[in-house]
Amino acid sequence: LPEERKRIEDAGGKVEDPVFEGATARLLIPMSNGIDVFGLAMSRSLGDHDGAAYGLIAEPTTDVFDLKTFDAKNREYMVVAVTDGLVD
C-alpha cells in the first residue's frame, strides 16, 4: 500500500518492488555486518526490533463494521479475522 511504503521510506527504510507478478514487495533491513540485507515480506510485525528502525511497526490495521446495518433476513454472515502471511 502506498501509505505503508511512505511510512517506511520516511523512517529511512527501503522497499524492494516485487520482481514478478504475484510476488510481494519487501522491506529491506540491513544486517549487522553492514553489507548484506534481508527482505521482509511485511510492513507490520510484532516483536521485530531490528525492523523498527526502518519503519516496521506493530500497530495493526483494523476496520469496524456495525453489524446492525446488514440485512439479516434470509442471510448468514460470518466474521473472518486474518493476518498478513496467512493471506498474502
PyMOL Python script that loads the backbone (N, CA, C, O; Angstrom):
from pymol import cmd

cmd.read_pdbstr("""\
ATOM      1  N   LEU A   1       0.829  -1.178   0.000  1.00  0.00           N
ATOM      2  CA  LEU A   1       0.000   0.000   0.000  1.00  0.00           C
ATOM      3  C   LEU A   1       0.879   1.249   0.000  1.00  0.00           C
ATOM      4  O   LEU A   1       1.929   1.274   0.643  1.00  0.00           O
ATOM      5  N   PRO A   2       0.458   2.260  -0.706  1.00  0.00           N
ATOM      6  CA  PRO A   2       1.273   3.480  -0.784  1.00  0.00           C
ATOM      7  C   PRO A   2       1.584   4.101   0.579  1.00  0.00           C
ATOM      8  O   PRO A   2       2.691   4.595   0.792  1.00  0.00           O
ATOM      9  N   GLU A   3       0.620   4.080   1.503  1.00  0.00           N
ATOM     10  CA  GLU A   3       0.871   4.681   2.817  1.00  0.00           C
ATOM     11  C   GLU A   3       1.871   3.873   3.634  1.00  0.00           C
ATOM     12  O   GLU A   3       2.594   4.431   4.459  1.00  0.00           O
ATOM     13  N   GLU A   4       1.915   2.547   3.406  1.00  0.00           N
ATOM     14  CA  GLU A   4       2.910   1.709   4.082  1.00  0.00           C
ATOM     15  C   GLU A   4       4.309   2.037   3.546  1.00  0.00           C
ATOM     16  O   GLU A   4       5.257   2.186   4.318  1.00  0.00           O
ATOM     17  N   ARG A   5       4.425   2.147   2.243  1.00  0.00           N
ATOM     18  CA  ARG A   5       5.707   2.484   1.613  1.00  0.00           C
ATOM     19  C   ARG A   5       6.190   3.851   2.107  1.00  0.00           C
ATOM     20  O   ARG A   5       7.365   4.018   2.436  1.00  0.00           O
ATOM     21  N   LYS A   6       5.283   4.822   2.158  1.00  0.00           N
ATOM     22  CA  LYS A   6       5.650   6.164   2.593  1.00  0.00           C
ATOM     23  C   LYS A   6       6.163   6.139   4.035  1.00  0.00           C
ATOM     24  O   LYS A   6       7.179   6.766   4.338  1.00  0.00           O
ATOM     25  N   ARG A   7       5.473   5.422   4.925  1.00  0.00           N
ATOM     26  CA  ARG A   7       5.902   5.345   6.321  1.00  0.00           C
ATOM     27  C   ARG A   7       7.304   4.752   6.422  1.00  0.00           C
ATOM     28  O   ARG A   7       8.147   5.258   7.164  1.00  0.00           O
ATOM     29  N   ILE A   8       7.548   3.681   5.677  1.00  0.00           N
ATOM     30  CA  ILE A   8       8.855   3.018   5.701  1.00  0.00           C
ATOM     31  C   ILE A   8       9.941   3.935   5.151  1.00  0.00           C
ATOM     32  O   ILE A   8      11.002   4.074   5.758  1.00  0.00           O
ATOM     33  N   GLU A   9       9.684   4.554   4.016  1.00  0.00           N
ATOM     34  CA  GLU A   9      10.687   5.428   3.407  1.00  0.00           C
ATOM     35  C   GLU A   9      10.923   6.675   4.252  1.00  0.00           C
ATOM     36  O   GLU A   9      12.054   7.155   4.332  1.00  0.00           O
ATOM     37  N   ASP A  10       9.873   7.211   4.887  1.00  0.00           N
ATOM     38  CA  ASP A  10      10.034   8.360   5.777  1.00  0.00           C
ATOM     39  C   ASP A  10      10.901   8.014   6.987  1.00  0.00           C
ATOM     40  O   ASP A  10      11.560   8.887   7.551  1.00  0.00           O
ATOM     41  N   ALA A  11      10.900   6.735   7.387  1.00  0.00           N
ATOM     42  CA  ALA A  11      11.717   6.281   8.515  1.00  0.00           C
ATOM     43  C   ALA A  11      13.139   5.918   8.080  1.00  0.00           C
ATOM     44  O   ALA A  11      13.954   5.507   8.906  1.00  0.00           O
ATOM     45  N   GLY A  12      13.437   6.068   6.797  1.00  0.00           N
ATOM     46  CA  GLY A  12      14.774   5.740   6.300  1.00  0.00           C
ATOM     47  C   GLY A  12      14.895   4.328   5.760  1.00  0.00           C
ATOM     48  O   GLY A  12      15.983   3.907   5.366  1.00  0.00           O
ATOM     49  N   GLY A  13      13.786   3.583   5.735  1.00  0.00           N
ATOM     50  CA  GLY A  13      13.792   2.226   5.201  1.00  0.00           C
ATOM     51  C   GLY A  13      13.681   2.204   3.688  1.00  0.00           C
ATOM     52  O   GLY A  13      13.399   3.223   3.057  1.00  0.00           O
ATOM     53  N   LYS A  14      13.904   1.046   3.123  1.00  0.00           N
ATOM     54  CA  LYS A  14      13.796   0.867   1.671  1.00  0.00           C
ATOM     55  C   LYS A  14      12.839  -0.269   1.381  1.00  0.00           C
ATOM     56  O   LYS A  14      12.779  -1.258   2.112  1.00  0.00           O
ATOM     57  N   VAL A  15      12.093  -0.110   0.303  1.00  0.00           N
ATOM     58  CA  VAL A  15      11.144  -1.137  -0.138  1.00  0.00           C
ATOM     59  C   VAL A  15      11.593  -1.636  -1.498  1.00  0.00           C
ATOM     60  O   VAL A  15      11.807  -0.853  -2.423  1.00  0.00           O
ATOM     61  N   GLU A  16      11.732  -2.947  -1.607  1.00  0.00           N
ATOM     62  CA  GLU A  16      12.071  -3.560  -2.888  1.00  0.00           C
ATOM     63  C   GLU A  16      10.776  -3.967  -3.564  1.00  0.00           C
ATOM     64  O   GLU A  16       9.973  -4.702  -2.989  1.00  0.00           O
ATOM     65  N   ASP A  17      10.573  -3.491  -4.784  1.00  0.00           N
ATOM     66  CA  ASP A  17       9.365  -3.836  -5.519  1.00  0.00           C
ATOM     67  C   ASP A  17       9.370  -5.312  -5.894  1.00  0.00           C
ATOM     68  O   ASP A  17      10.435  -5.919  -6.009  1.00  0.00           O
ATOM     69  N   PRO A  18       8.183  -5.895  -6.086  1.00  0.00           N
ATOM     70  CA  PRO A  18       8.113  -7.307  -6.483  1.00  0.00           C
ATOM     71  C   PRO A  18       8.882  -7.541  -7.783  1.00  0.00           C
ATOM     72  O   PRO A  18       8.854  -6.713  -8.693  1.00  0.00           O
ATOM     73  N   VAL A  19       9.564  -8.674  -7.853  1.00  0.00           N
ATOM     74  CA  VAL A  19      10.364  -8.974  -9.046  1.00  0.00           C
ATOM     75  C   VAL A  19       9.546  -9.651 -10.142  1.00  0.00           C
ATOM     76  O   VAL A  19       9.981  -9.707 -11.292  1.00  0.00           O
ATOM     77  N   PHE A  20       8.377 -10.160  -9.801  1.00  0.00           N
ATOM     78  CA  PHE A  20       7.489 -10.741 -10.813  1.00  0.00           C
ATOM     79  C   PHE A  20       6.044 -10.609 -10.340  1.00  0.00           C
ATOM     80  O   PHE A  20       5.788 -10.423  -9.150  1.00  0.00           O
ATOM     81  N   GLU A  21       5.113 -10.704 -11.265  1.00  0.00           N
ATOM     82  CA  GLU A  21       3.701 -10.572 -10.940  1.00  0.00           C
ATOM     83  C   GLU A  21       3.279 -11.656  -9.948  1.00  0.00           C
ATOM     84  O   GLU A  21       3.611 -12.830 -10.115  1.00  0.00           O
ATOM     85  N   GLY A  22       2.554 -11.252  -8.931  1.00  0.00           N
ATOM     86  CA  GLY A  22       2.115 -12.189  -7.902  1.00  0.00           C
ATOM     87  C   GLY A  22       3.019 -12.207  -6.681  1.00  0.00           C
ATOM     88  O   GLY A  22       2.634 -12.714  -5.628  1.00  0.00           O
ATOM     89  N   ALA A  23       4.219 -11.656  -6.818  1.00  0.00           N
ATOM     90  CA  ALA A  23       5.134 -11.571  -5.675  1.00  0.00           C
ATOM     91  C   ALA A  23       4.772 -10.354  -4.835  1.00  0.00           C
ATOM     92  O   ALA A  23       3.998  -9.504  -5.276  1.00  0.00           O
ATOM     93  N   THR A  24       5.324 -10.263  -3.634  1.00  0.00           N
ATOM     94  CA  THR A  24       5.069  -9.128  -2.766  1.00  0.00           C
ATOM     95  C   THR A  24       6.321  -8.276  -2.616  1.00  0.00           C
ATOM     96  O   THR A  24       7.444  -8.753  -2.778  1.00  0.00           O
ATOM     97  N   ALA A  25       6.099  -6.999  -2.303  1.00  0.00           N
ATOM     98  CA  ALA A  25       7.217  -6.098  -2.035  1.00  0.00           C
ATOM     99  C   ALA A  25       7.886  -6.539  -0.740  1.00  0.00           C
ATOM    100  O   ALA A  25       7.290  -7.259   0.060  1.00  0.00           O
ATOM    101  N   ARG A  26       9.123  -6.105  -0.539  1.00  0.00           N
ATOM    102  CA  ARG A  26       9.890  -6.486   0.642  1.00  0.00           C
ATOM    103  C   ARG A  26      10.446  -5.241   1.330  1.00  0.00           C
ATOM    104  O   ARG A  26      10.932  -4.321   0.671  1.00  0.00           O
ATOM    105  N   LEU A  27      10.367  -5.222   2.660  1.00  0.00           N
ATOM    106  CA  LEU A  27      11.067  -4.224   3.456  1.00  0.00           C
ATOM    107  C   LEU A  27      12.498  -4.717   3.583  1.00  0.00           C
ATOM    108  O   LEU A  27      12.727  -5.822   4.076  1.00  0.00           O
ATOM    109  N   LEU A  28      13.465  -3.918   3.147  1.00  0.00           N
ATOM    110  CA  LEU A  28      14.872  -4.315   3.202  1.00  0.00           C
ATOM    111  C   LEU A  28      15.482  -3.837   4.510  1.00  0.00           C
ATOM    112  O   LEU A  28      15.465  -2.645   4.814  1.00  0.00           O
ATOM    113  N   ILE A  29      16.018  -4.771   5.278  1.00  0.00           N
ATOM    114  CA  ILE A  29      16.610  -4.467   6.579  1.00  0.00           C
ATOM    115  C   ILE A  29      18.092  -4.843   6.529  1.00  0.00           C
ATOM    116  O   ILE A  29      18.432  -6.004   6.299  1.00  0.00           O
ATOM    117  N   PRO A  30      18.980  -3.852   6.747  1.00  0.00           N
ATOM    118  CA  PRO A  30      20.424  -4.149   6.743  1.00  0.00           C
ATOM    119  C   PRO A  30      20.784  -5.110   7.879  1.00  0.00           C
ATOM    120  O   PRO A  30      20.251  -5.011   8.984  1.00  0.00           O
ATOM    121  N   MET A  31      21.685  -6.027   7.591  1.00  0.00           N
ATOM    122  CA  MET A  31      22.172  -6.950   8.620  1.00  0.00           C
ATOM    123  C   MET A  31      23.323  -6.286   9.379  1.00  0.00           C
ATOM    124  O   MET A  31      23.872  -5.278   8.935  1.00  0.00           O
ATOM    125  N   SER A  32      23.673  -6.853  10.507  1.00  0.00           N
ATOM    126  CA  SER A  32      24.681  -6.245  11.386  1.00  0.00           C
ATOM    127  C   SER A  32      26.062  -6.155  10.740  1.00  0.00           C
ATOM    128  O   SER A  32      26.887  -5.355  11.181  1.00  0.00           O
ATOM    129  N   ASN A  33      26.337  -6.957   9.702  1.00  0.00           N
ATOM    130  CA  ASN A  33      27.655  -6.879   9.068  1.00  0.00           C
ATOM    131  C   ASN A  33      27.790  -5.648   8.166  1.00  0.00           C
ATOM    132  O   ASN A  33      28.878  -5.364   7.667  1.00  0.00           O
ATOM    133  N   GLY A  34      26.685  -4.915   7.955  1.00  0.00           N
ATOM    134  CA  GLY A  34      26.723  -3.694   7.166  1.00  0.00           C
ATOM    135  C   GLY A  34      26.780  -3.907   5.676  1.00  0.00           C
ATOM    136  O   GLY A  34      26.769  -2.939   4.917  1.00  0.00           O
ATOM    137  N   ILE A  35      26.840  -5.145   5.236  1.00  0.00           N
ATOM    138  CA  ILE A  35      26.965  -5.436   3.805  1.00  0.00           C
ATOM    139  C   ILE A  35      25.667  -6.020   3.266  1.00  0.00           C
ATOM    140  O   ILE A  35      25.130  -5.545   2.265  1.00  0.00           O
ATOM    141  N   ASP A  36      25.171  -7.045   3.931  1.00  0.00           N
ATOM    142  CA  ASP A  36      24.005  -7.772   3.463  1.00  0.00           C
ATOM    143  C   ASP A  36      22.715  -7.152   3.982  1.00  0.00           C
ATOM    144  O   ASP A  36      22.706  -6.434   4.982  1.00  0.00           O
ATOM    145  N   VAL A  37      21.627  -7.449   3.277  1.00  0.00           N
ATOM    146  CA  VAL A  37      20.293  -7.059   3.725  1.00  0.00           C
ATOM    147  C   VAL A  37      19.392  -8.286   3.615  1.00  0.00           C
ATOM    148  O   VAL A  37      19.659  -9.200   2.834  1.00  0.00           O
ATOM    149  N   PHE A  38      18.338  -8.292   4.396  1.00  0.00           N
ATOM    150  CA  PHE A  38      17.331  -9.322   4.193  1.00  0.00           C
ATOM    151  C   PHE A  38      16.010  -8.634   3.946  1.00  0.00           C
ATOM    152  O   PHE A  38      15.769  -7.536   4.449  1.00  0.00           O
ATOM    153  N   GLY A  39      15.151  -9.279   3.171  1.00  0.00           N
ATOM    154  CA  GLY A  39      13.872  -8.713   2.802  1.00  0.00           C
ATOM    155  C   GLY A  39      12.753  -9.349   3.597  1.00  0.00           C
ATOM    156  O   GLY A  39      12.635 -10.573   3.654  1.00  0.00           O
ATOM    157  N   LEU A  40      11.943  -8.525   4.201  1.00  0.00           N
ATOM    158  CA  LEU A  40      10.814  -8.981   4.987  1.00  0.00           C
ATOM    159  C   LEU A  40       9.550  -8.669   4.211  1.00  0.00           C
ATOM    160  O   LEU A  40       9.328  -7.519   3.833  1.00  0.00           O
ATOM    161  N   ALA A  41       8.716  -9.673   3.964  1.00  0.00           N
ATOM    162  CA  ALA A  41       7.519  -9.502   3.135  1.00  0.00           C
ATOM    163  C   ALA A  41       6.341  -8.984   3.947  1.00  0.00           C
ATOM    164  O   ALA A  41       5.211  -9.437   3.766  1.00  0.00           O
ATOM    165  N   MET A  42       6.600  -8.047   4.829  1.00  0.00           N
ATOM    166  CA  MET A  42       5.520  -7.422   5.599  1.00  0.00           C
ATOM    167  C   MET A  42       6.005  -6.070   6.082  1.00  0.00           C
ATOM    168  O   MET A  42       7.208  -5.819   6.152  1.00  0.00           O
ATOM    169  N   SER A  43       5.076  -5.213   6.409  1.00  0.00           N
ATOM    170  CA  SER A  43       5.438  -3.891   6.904  1.00  0.00           C
ATOM    171  C   SER A  43       4.977  -3.699   8.340  1.00  0.00           C
ATOM    172  O   SER A  43       5.179  -2.638   8.932  1.00  0.00           O
ATOM    173  N   ARG A  44       4.351  -4.744   8.899  1.00  0.00           N
ATOM    174  CA  ARG A  44       3.911  -4.726  10.292  1.00  0.00           C
ATOM    175  C   ARG A  44       4.250  -6.074  10.911  1.00  0.00           C
ATOM    176  O   ARG A  44       4.027  -7.121  10.304  1.00  0.00           O
ATOM    177  N   SER A  45       4.790  -6.038  12.126  1.00  0.00           N
ATOM    178  CA  SER A  45       5.204  -7.275  12.770  1.00  0.00           C
ATOM    179  C   SER A  45       5.318  -7.052  14.268  1.00  0.00           C
ATOM    180  O   SER A  45       5.723  -5.978  14.710  1.00  0.00           O
ATOM    181  N   LEU A  46       4.964  -8.057  15.045  1.00  0.00           N
ATOM    182  CA  LEU A  46       5.108  -7.983  16.498  1.00  0.00           C
ATOM    183  C   LEU A  46       6.499  -8.468  16.900  1.00  0.00           C
ATOM    184  O   LEU A  46       6.917  -9.552  16.494  1.00  0.00           O
ATOM    185  N   GLY A  47       7.208  -7.686  17.683  1.00  0.00           N
ATOM    186  CA  GLY A  47       8.465  -8.128  18.263  1.00  0.00           C
ATOM    187  C   GLY A  47       9.675  -8.074  17.363  1.00  0.00           C
ATOM    188  O   GLY A  47      10.727  -8.586  17.746  1.00  0.00           O
ATOM    189  N   ASP A  48       9.585  -7.484  16.189  1.00  0.00           N
ATOM    190  CA  ASP A  48      10.747  -7.399  15.305  1.00  0.00           C
ATOM    191  C   ASP A  48      11.454  -6.072  15.553  1.00  0.00           C
ATOM    192  O   ASP A  48      11.181  -5.073  14.887  1.00  0.00           O
ATOM    193  N   HIS A  49      12.361  -6.080  16.513  1.00  0.00           N
ATOM    194  CA  HIS A  49      13.018  -4.839  16.914  1.00  0.00           C
ATOM    195  C   HIS A  49      14.017  -4.349  15.869  1.00  0.00           C
ATOM    196  O   HIS A  49      14.249  -3.144  15.771  1.00  0.00           O
ATOM    197  N   ASP A  50      14.610  -5.245  15.090  1.00  0.00           N
ATOM    198  CA  ASP A  50      15.558  -4.830  14.055  1.00  0.00           C
ATOM    199  C   ASP A  50      14.870  -4.004  12.976  1.00  0.00           C
ATOM    200  O   ASP A  50      15.444  -3.038  12.472  1.00  0.00           O
ATOM    201  N   GLY A  51      13.663  -4.370  12.625  1.00  0.00           N
ATOM    202  CA  GLY A  51      12.946  -3.672  11.569  1.00  0.00           C
ATOM    203  C   GLY A  51      12.334  -2.358  11.993  1.00  0.00           C
ATOM    204  O   GLY A  51      12.012  -1.523  11.148  1.00  0.00           O
ATOM    205  N   ALA A  52      12.165  -2.158  13.302  1.00  0.00           N
ATOM    206  CA  ALA A  52      11.523  -0.934  13.801  1.00  0.00           C
ATOM    207  C   ALA A  52      12.277   0.322  13.365  1.00  0.00           C
ATOM    208  O   ALA A  52      11.660   1.356  13.106  1.00  0.00           O
ATOM    209  N   ALA A  53      13.567   0.242  13.285  1.00  0.00           N
ATOM    210  CA  ALA A  53      14.372   1.396  12.877  1.00  0.00           C
ATOM    211  C   ALA A  53      14.155   1.758  11.407  1.00  0.00           C
ATOM    212  O   ALA A  53      14.559   2.836  10.973  1.00  0.00           O
ATOM    213  N   TYR A  54      13.527   0.877  10.646  1.00  0.00           N
ATOM    214  CA  TYR A  54      13.333   1.085   9.215  1.00  0.00           C
ATOM    215  C   TYR A  54      11.858   1.194   8.838  1.00  0.00           C
ATOM    216  O   TYR A  54      11.501   1.015   7.674  1.00  0.00           O
ATOM    217  N   GLY A  55      11.002   1.485   9.813  1.00  0.00           N
ATOM    218  CA  GLY A  55       9.594   1.725   9.523  1.00  0.00           C
ATOM    219  C   GLY A  55       8.660   0.576   9.804  1.00  0.00           C
ATOM    220  O   GLY A  55       7.452   0.713   9.611  1.00  0.00           O
ATOM    221  N   LEU A  56       9.175  -0.554  10.253  1.00  0.00           N
ATOM    222  CA  LEU A  56       8.323  -1.693  10.612  1.00  0.00           C
ATOM    223  C   LEU A  56       7.616  -1.361  11.920  1.00  0.00           C
ATOM    224  O   LEU A  56       8.264  -0.958  12.886  1.00  0.00           O
ATOM    225  N   ILE A  57       6.294  -1.524  11.963  1.00  0.00           N
ATOM    226  CA  ILE A  57       5.535  -1.214  13.170  1.00  0.00           C
ATOM    227  C   ILE A  57       4.681  -2.405  13.577  1.00  0.00           C
ATOM    228  O   ILE A  57       4.459  -3.323  12.787  1.00  0.00           O
ATOM    229  N   ALA A  58       4.205  -2.380  14.818  1.00  0.00           N
ATOM    230  CA  ALA A  58       3.381  -3.477  15.334  1.00  0.00           C
ATOM    231  C   ALA A  58       1.896  -3.123  15.362  1.00  0.00           C
ATOM    232  O   ALA A  58       1.063  -4.000  15.595  1.00  0.00           O
ATOM    233  N   GLU A  59       1.551  -1.869  15.131  1.00  0.00           N
ATOM    234  CA  GLU A  59       0.149  -1.446  15.187  1.00  0.00           C
ATOM    235  C   GLU A  59      -0.642  -2.065  14.038  1.00  0.00           C
ATOM    236  O   GLU A  59      -0.265  -1.892  12.879  1.00  0.00           O
ATOM    237  N   PRO A  60      -1.722  -2.779  14.326  1.00  0.00           N
ATOM    238  CA  PRO A  60      -2.499  -3.424  13.254  1.00  0.00           C
ATOM    239  C   PRO A  60      -3.397  -2.441  12.504  1.00  0.00           C
ATOM    240  O   PRO A  60      -3.731  -1.369  13.008  1.00  0.00           O
ATOM    241  N   THR A  61      -3.770  -2.825  11.313  1.00  0.00           N
ATOM    242  CA  THR A  61      -4.794  -2.105  10.567  1.00  0.00           C
ATOM    243  C   THR A  61      -6.112  -2.785  10.884  1.00  0.00           C
ATOM    244  O   THR A  61      -6.231  -4.004  10.759  1.00  0.00           O
ATOM    245  N   THR A  62      -7.086  -2.017  11.285  1.00  0.00           N
ATOM    246  CA  THR A  62      -8.371  -2.609  11.645  1.00  0.00           C
ATOM    247  C   THR A  62      -9.511  -1.866  10.980  1.00  0.00           C
ATOM    248  O   THR A  62      -9.384  -0.690  10.639  1.00  0.00           O
ATOM    249  N   ASP A  63     -10.609  -2.547  10.800  1.00  0.00           N
ATOM    250  CA  ASP A  63     -11.854  -1.958  10.311  1.00  0.00           C
ATOM    251  C   ASP A  63     -12.954  -2.345  11.272  1.00  0.00           C
ATOM    252  O   ASP A  63     -12.949  -3.448  11.820  1.00  0.00           O
ATOM    253  N   VAL A  64     -13.898  -1.443  11.478  1.00  0.00           N
ATOM    254  CA  VAL A  64     -15.031  -1.711  12.356  1.00  0.00           C
ATOM    255  C   VAL A  64     -16.300  -1.594  11.531  1.00  0.00           C
ATOM    256  O   VAL A  64     -16.511  -0.598  10.838  1.00  0.00           O
ATOM    257  N   PHE A  65     -17.131  -2.601  11.605  1.00  0.00           N
ATOM    258  CA  PHE A  65     -18.405  -2.618  10.888  1.00  0.00           C
ATOM    259  C   PHE A  65     -19.533  -2.727  11.903  1.00  0.00           C
ATOM    260  O   PHE A  65     -19.443  -3.496  12.860  1.00  0.00           O
ATOM    261  N   ASP A  66     -20.584  -1.965  11.696  1.00  0.00           N
ATOM    262  CA  ASP A  66     -21.772  -2.084  12.532  1.00  0.00           C
ATOM    263  C   ASP A  66     -22.644  -3.169  11.914  1.00  0.00           C
ATOM    264  O   ASP A  66     -23.260  -2.959  10.868  1.00  0.00           O
ATOM    265  N   LEU A  67     -22.694  -4.324  12.561  1.00  0.00           N
ATOM    266  CA  LEU A  67     -23.429  -5.461  12.005  1.00  0.00           C
ATOM    267  C   LEU A  67     -24.927  -5.199  11.925  1.00  0.00           C
ATOM    268  O   LEU A  67     -25.632  -5.890  11.190  1.00  0.00           O
ATOM    269  N   LYS A  68     -25.423  -4.221  12.662  1.00  0.00           N
ATOM    270  CA  LYS A  68     -26.848  -3.887  12.599  1.00  0.00           C
ATOM    271  C   LYS A  68     -27.231  -3.302  11.250  1.00  0.00           C
ATOM    272  O   LYS A  68     -28.409  -3.308  10.892  1.00  0.00           O
ATOM    273  N   THR A  69     -26.265  -2.797  10.497  1.00  0.00           N
ATOM    274  CA  THR A  69     -26.565  -2.180   9.203  1.00  0.00           C
ATOM    275  C   THR A  69     -26.718  -3.216   8.091  1.00  0.00           C
ATOM    276  O   THR A  69     -27.154  -2.875   6.991  1.00  0.00           O
ATOM    277  N   PHE A  70     -26.372  -4.457   8.357  1.00  0.00           N
ATOM    278  CA  PHE A  70     -26.508  -5.511   7.353  1.00  0.00           C
ATOM    279  C   PHE A  70     -27.904  -6.108   7.407  1.00  0.00           C
ATOM    280  O   PHE A  70     -28.501  -6.219   8.477  1.00  0.00           O
ATOM    281  N   ASP A  71     -28.409  -6.483   6.269  1.00  0.00           N
ATOM    282  CA  ASP A  71     -29.718  -7.123   6.180  1.00  0.00           C
ATOM    283  C   ASP A  71     -29.585  -8.565   6.654  1.00  0.00           C
ATOM    284  O   ASP A  71     -28.938  -9.377   5.994  1.00  0.00           O
ATOM    285  N   ALA A  72     -30.192  -8.888   7.792  1.00  0.00           N
ATOM    286  CA  ALA A  72     -30.057 -10.221   8.369  1.00  0.00           C
ATOM    287  C   ALA A  72     -31.133 -11.188   7.909  1.00  0.00           C
ATOM    288  O   ALA A  72     -31.057 -12.379   8.212  1.00  0.00           O
ATOM    289  N   LYS A  73     -32.122 -10.709   7.193  1.00  0.00           N
ATOM    290  CA  LYS A  73     -33.195 -11.601   6.742  1.00  0.00           C
ATOM    291  C   LYS A  73     -32.693 -12.502   5.625  1.00  0.00           C
ATOM    292  O   LYS A  73     -32.129 -12.043   4.632  1.00  0.00           O
ATOM    293  N   ASN A  74     -32.909 -13.773   5.813  1.00  0.00           N
ATOM    294  CA  ASN A  74     -32.556 -14.774   4.801  1.00  0.00           C
ATOM    295  C   ASN A  74     -31.073 -14.788   4.440  1.00  0.00           C
ATOM    296  O   ASN A  74     -30.703 -15.239   3.356  1.00  0.00           O
ATOM    297  N   ARG A  75     -30.235 -14.304   5.328  1.00  0.00           N
ATOM    298  CA  ARG A  75     -28.801 -14.299   5.054  1.00  0.00           C
ATOM    299  C   ARG A  75     -28.041 -14.686   6.306  1.00  0.00           C
ATOM    300  O   ARG A  75     -28.505 -14.472   7.426  1.00  0.00           O
ATOM    301  N   GLU A  76     -26.885 -15.251   6.100  1.00  0.00           N
ATOM    302  CA  GLU A  76     -25.980 -15.542   7.203  1.00  0.00           C
ATOM    303  C   GLU A  76     -24.684 -14.798   6.942  1.00  0.00           C
ATOM    304  O   GLU A  76     -24.238 -14.684   5.800  1.00  0.00           O
ATOM    305  N   TYR A  77     -24.100 -14.308   7.983  1.00  0.00           N
ATOM    306  CA  TYR A  77     -22.836 -13.599   7.874  1.00  0.00           C
ATOM    307  C   TYR A  77     -21.819 -14.262   8.782  1.00  0.00           C
ATOM    308  O   TYR A  77     -22.177 -14.859   9.797  1.00  0.00           O
ATOM    309  N   MET A  78     -20.566 -14.157   8.418  1.00  0.00           N
ATOM    310  CA  MET A  78     -19.515 -14.670   9.287  1.00  0.00           C
ATOM    311  C   MET A  78     -18.404 -13.638   9.347  1.00  0.00           C
ATOM    312  O   MET A  78     -18.194 -12.872   8.406  1.00  0.00           O
ATOM    313  N   VAL A  79     -17.715 -13.631  10.442  1.00  0.00           N
ATOM    314  CA  VAL A  79     -16.581 -12.729  10.633  1.00  0.00           C
ATOM    315  C   VAL A  79     -15.307 -13.537  10.405  1.00  0.00           C
ATOM    316  O   VAL A  79     -15.137 -14.622  10.961  1.00  0.00           O
ATOM    317  N   VAL A  80     -14.432 -13.001   9.591  1.00  0.00           N
ATOM    318  CA  VAL A  80     -13.164 -13.658   9.309  1.00  0.00           C
ATOM    319  C   VAL A  80     -12.044 -12.703   9.722  1.00  0.00           C
ATOM    320  O   VAL A  80     -11.968 -11.578   9.227  1.00  0.00           O
ATOM    321  N   ALA A  81     -11.197 -13.144  10.608  1.00  0.00           N
ATOM    322  CA  ALA A  81     -10.035 -12.347  11.013  1.00  0.00           C
ATOM    323  C   ALA A  81      -8.800 -13.004  10.412  1.00  0.00           C
ATOM    324  O   ALA A  81      -8.566 -14.197  10.601  1.00  0.00           O
ATOM    325  N   VAL A  82      -8.015 -12.218   9.689  1.00  0.00           N
ATOM    326  CA  VAL A  82      -6.819 -12.763   9.039  1.00  0.00           C
ATOM    327  C   VAL A  82      -5.620 -11.878   9.355  1.00  0.00           C
ATOM    328  O   VAL A  82      -5.761 -10.754   9.838  1.00  0.00           O
ATOM    329  N   THR A  83      -4.471 -12.402   9.077  1.00  0.00           N
ATOM    330  CA  THR A  83      -3.236 -11.678   9.297  1.00  0.00           C
ATOM    331  C   THR A  83      -2.337 -11.807   8.073  1.00  0.00           C
ATOM    332  O   THR A  83      -2.413 -12.777   7.318  1.00  0.00           O
ATOM    333  N   ASP A  84      -1.487 -10.802   7.901  1.00  0.00           N
ATOM    334  CA  ASP A  84      -0.526 -10.848   6.810  1.00  0.00           C
ATOM    335  C   ASP A  84       0.325 -12.096   6.962  1.00  0.00           C
ATOM    336  O   ASP A  84       0.741 -12.437   8.069  1.00  0.00           O
ATOM    337  N   GLY A  85       0.580 -12.764   5.879  1.00  0.00           N
ATOM    338  CA  GLY A  85       1.286 -14.035   5.931  1.00  0.00           C
ATOM    339  C   GLY A  85       0.335 -15.191   5.740  1.00  0.00           C
ATOM    340  O   GLY A  85       0.678 -16.192   5.111  1.00  0.00           O
ATOM    341  N   LEU A  86      -0.858 -15.055   6.281  1.00  0.00           N
ATOM    342  CA  LEU A  86      -1.897 -16.060   6.052  1.00  0.00           C
ATOM    343  C   LEU A  86      -2.579 -15.797   4.725  1.00  0.00           C
ATOM    344  O   LEU A  86      -2.840 -16.717   3.950  1.00  0.00           O
ATOM    345  N   VAL A  87      -2.863 -14.536   4.477  1.00  0.00           N
ATOM    346  CA  VAL A  87      -3.479 -14.112   3.224  1.00  0.00           C
ATOM    347  C   VAL A  87      -2.483 -13.182   2.567  1.00  0.00           C
ATOM    348  O   VAL A  87      -2.399 -12.007   2.923  1.00  0.00           O
ATOM    349  N   ASP A  88      -1.737 -13.688   1.623  1.00  0.00           N
ATOM    350  CA  ASP A  88      -0.664 -12.912   1.021  1.00  0.00           C
ATOM    351  C   ASP A  88      -0.842 -12.829  -0.466  1.00  0.00           C
ATOM    352  O   ASP A  88      -0.029 -12.210  -1.152  1.00  0.00           O
TER     353      ASP A  88
END
""", "prot")
cmd.dss("prot")
cmd.show_as("cartoon", "prot")
cmd.util.cbc("prot")
cmd.orient("prot")
